[in-house]
Amino acid sequence: MTDQQPTGYTRNGEEEGERLDRHWNELLQELRLAQTGTQILFAFLLSIAFTTRFQDADRFTHDVFAGTLIASALAMGLFLAPVSFHRIVFQRRLRDRMIPIAHHLATGGLAFLLVAIAGGVLLAIDVVLSRTIAIVTVAVVVAWFVAFWYILPAYVRRTSEGEE
């Protein structure tokens, strides 16, 4: 028995088309979760802009709000982009090109989502604690997200490369 797979097969014995389908389905599952949370955050942000208390807030709060709303909209746009991309290239046999692009769109969406989450936390904490404590708290929250969203997966990926 040889280690070589027949042409068109990947290392795990699945055909290239099956691998692409699996990757696309995994990405769609991830995007469904991210889209829902981002859309809820976006809707919440839109609603607070019209409250009297927000309208009376200072310039800092309005600036943080604007940045947070824009980051949320950009995240949502990047999370929805693979759907639009798929619709445009549907049945053109471009899945092998579409999946890496969709991966980058989703990764960008996560970065904007992190900014939006940080802004939302800053807006909320700034109401109940001092601004300095709110900023420090947001820095800790961002560090926590970076640790679990980026550093831990990068570490696992780096330490697992020799096992493949």
N, C-alpha and C positions, 0 to 999 in steps of 0.2 A: 504494500500500500504506500502511495507517495503522498507527500505533503501538498502537492499541486492540486488545485481545484480546476475543474473544467472552465473554459472561457465563459465569462458572464456570471461567474459565481464569486461571492465574497468569502472571507475566511471562515465564517460561521456556517457555510453551506447554503446560504440563501442566495437566490438570484439577485443580480444588481437591481432589477425592477422592484423586487420584494424589499430590498434594503431601502431603496428610495421611498417606497410607500410607507415603510415603518418609520423612517425619519420624518416624513411629512406628517404622519398621524401623531407622532410624539410632539412635534412642534405645535400642531393645532391644539392639542390638549393643554400644553403650556400657555399658549396664547389665549385660550378661553378663560383660564384663571386670571391671567394678567389683565385682559381686557375688562373683565367684570369689575375688578377692584379699581382700575383706573377710571372707568366710567362712573362708578359710584363717587369716587373722590372728585371728579370733574363736576358732577351734578351738585355735590355739596358745596363746592367752591362757587359755582354760579349762584346758588341760592343765598349765600351769605353776603354777596356784594350788594344786595338790595335791602339789607337791614339798616335800621337807623343807627344802631351802635357802630356798625362798620363804617357807615358814611361819616360818622363823627371821629373816627380813628385818625391817628397821626400819619404823617408821610411815610415813615418806616413801615407801618402796617400795610399801607396801600401798595408800597413797592414790593414787599414780600408777597402780598396777595397776587399782584400782577405777574411776578416771576413764577409763582406756584401755579397759577392758572395756565400760563403759557407752557410751562414744563409738563403739566398734566395733559394739555391738548396735544403737545408734540408726542408724548408717550402714547397716547391713544391713537394718534395718526400712525405711528410706527408699528403698533400692535395690529392695526387693521390693514396696513399696507400689504402683508402677504396675501390677504384675501383678495384685494384688488389685483395684485400681481398675478395670482392664480387665475382669476377670471379673464384677464387679458391674454395670458399664454395658454389657457386651457386647450387641451388636445393638440398641442404643437410639439409634443415630445421634448419639452424643455425642463422636466422635473430635475434633472441632474444639474441644471444651472439655477433653477428657481430656489431649491432648498438652501444652498449656501447664502444666497442673497437674503432669503427670508430669515435665516439665522442671524445675519448681521442687523437686519431691521429689528428683530426681537431684542437683540443685545442692546441696541441703541435705545429702544423703548424702555428697557430696564434701567438704563442710566438716567433717562428723563423721569421715570417713575420714582427713582430714588430722590432726585431733586424735588419732585412734587411732594413726596411724603415728608421730606425734611421741612419744606415750606409750610405744609399743613400742620405739622407738629409745632413749628415755631409760632405760627399764628395762634394756635390754641394755648400753648404754654405761656406765651407773652401776655395773655389775658389774666392768668391766675398767679403768675410768679413775676419776679422782676425780669427785665429784659436781659440782663447779664446772665441770670440763671437759665433763662429760656435758650439763649444762644449756646451756652455750655451744654445744656441738655441735648440740644439738636446735634451738636458736634459729637456727643457720645452715641446718639442714635445713628448718625451717619457712619461712625466708626463700626458700630455693631453690624449694620447692613453690609458695609464693605467687607468686614471679616467673614460673614456667612455667605454672601452672594458672590464674592470674588476671590478672596484670599484662600478660604478653605477649599473651594473647588479647584483653584489653581494648584494648591499644594497636593491634593489628591491626584490630580492629573499628572503633575510632575513626578511624584513618587511612584505612580503606576505605569509610567511609560516603559520601563524595563520589563514589565510583566507581559506585555503584548506580544 
